[in-house]
């Protein structure tokens, strides 16, 4: 059975304090790993798709990396507006998607 | 470019009733996926449609069904509603280009079953 585990469940940072979120996965046949940001009451917002170990993607203060067992979302010098829940999902060759439970990030000014 | 739209945004039903939710994907996107999001179970995959065909299905009972029309718009139906069906139902449209996939979610339909 495909499994996705995100850690930590919650993360509180001071503005400017860089950190990383973790997404570990066990799947049979990874087609792609997705990162999303979700604000309360809204649908997830697409951030990145990663396909193979060693791949990296960047967008503003966010950088996502992928290994064969996990992915990291690095947040550099976060701002309060980066506060949200960050979701990781894997899509398999069978075409099914499995989401993690998310990491809720709070950035204090 | 317009995003993914879902209607209605909010819905209240009673147990035993049925409900139909609608999703209009981003223009040019042919893949539509449906998800259920609850505080206890998180985001769970319901099914995916591509070119009017159900391509994948999650582990939900047969009360949950869907379809996709020739214009890529999709509907999801839940029959014989149960209290546990109360959730945020999310639709996402995907674009596959150059071997890469991007997926965009709509705002969701919040369903409350009383």
Interface residues (C-beta under 8 A of the other chain):
Chain A: X32 X34 X36 X42 X43 X44 X45 X46 X49 X51 X87 X89 X91 X94 X95 X96 X97 X98 X99 X100 X101 X102
Chain B: X4 X33 X35 X42 X43 X44 X45 X48 X55 X56 X58 X90 X92 X99 X100 X101 X102 X103 X104 X105 X106 X107 X108
